Amino acid sequence: MADPSNPTVEINGLKFTYPGIDGRPPLGSTPLIRDFSLTLNSGDRCLLVGANGAGKTTILKILGGKHMVEPHMVRVLGRSAFHDTALTSSGDLSYLGGEVLDIDLSWRMHNVSDGQRRRVQLCMGLLKPFKVLLLDEITVDLDVLARADLLSFLRKECEERGATIIYATHIFDGLEGWPTHIVYLARGRLQLAMPMDKLKETTNLSLMRTVESWLRKERDEERARRKERKEKGLPEFEKQVEGSRVIGDPARAAVRVMNNGWAAGRMHSTLAGEENFTFSSNRVLRQ
């Protein structure tokens, strides 16, 4: 039985921005993940939903210890997800796999299909029993039977061993009744987090229709915002940063500049006078 006083996953006011080449957030950037808090206990199966670009993969990577944040912001099994490497090396914190995937030991990876190769990849993630499992769109290449068997296996792991699972997906077939909790993320901010039984008390829609209604409302609001800014002659985003005009998210712009303006093996930019550039989300323009 879950012990609420000893949660397996704790996210406390998480704030995160992808760093630039110097390891620090770009000047003027706004956090890609903001004010995100979540607590899960042993046995919980949490469905993480949101539109493309909402931040689902970033959240999972932070939980998986792949990005550094302050130790108090993300705790898995009472330990810092990034700083305590024993979490992943022990297999307590893991990505997917399982013997329910109907893997043939005679398969050779250069001769199998993408779906069969995906099954093997998933299985490798479960060589050790996990306590917390993070899943990011892992059933895309699986057929209906393999997917149903996998979900059944994962449910059994939670109910019998007390594992905790966070599953980010856009595919809702077979998920009705599977999660115990749902989390809705939009533009890097937590919009909703609640047990599924409480959600069902507020809506008569299926899981897929419920999520669809959230995403449609979010899309319509975003379109209205863009239309209003366009009518006012305003750019999507504009901010003064130490005398330079920045258009677009500086954090994303910095990644673009780094990928297109830095030569391998060099510690200086190949873009002369980069301090005089105007950044946008998909291009760099000299002022």
Secondary structure, DSSP 8 states (H G I E B T S, - for coil): ---TTS-SEEEEEEEE----TTSS--TT---SEEEEEEEE-TT-EEEEE--TTSSHHHHHHHHTTSS---TTTEEETTEETTT-THHHHTTSEE----GGG---TT--TTTS-HHHHHHHHHHHTTSS--SEEEEESTTTT--HHHHHHHHHHHHHHHHHH--EEEEE-S--TT-TT--SEEEEEETTEEEEEEEHHHHHHH--S-HHHHHHHHHHHHHHHHHHHHHHHHHTT--S-EEEETTEEEES-HHHHHHHHHHHHB-TT-SSBSSTTGGGEEE-SS-EEE-
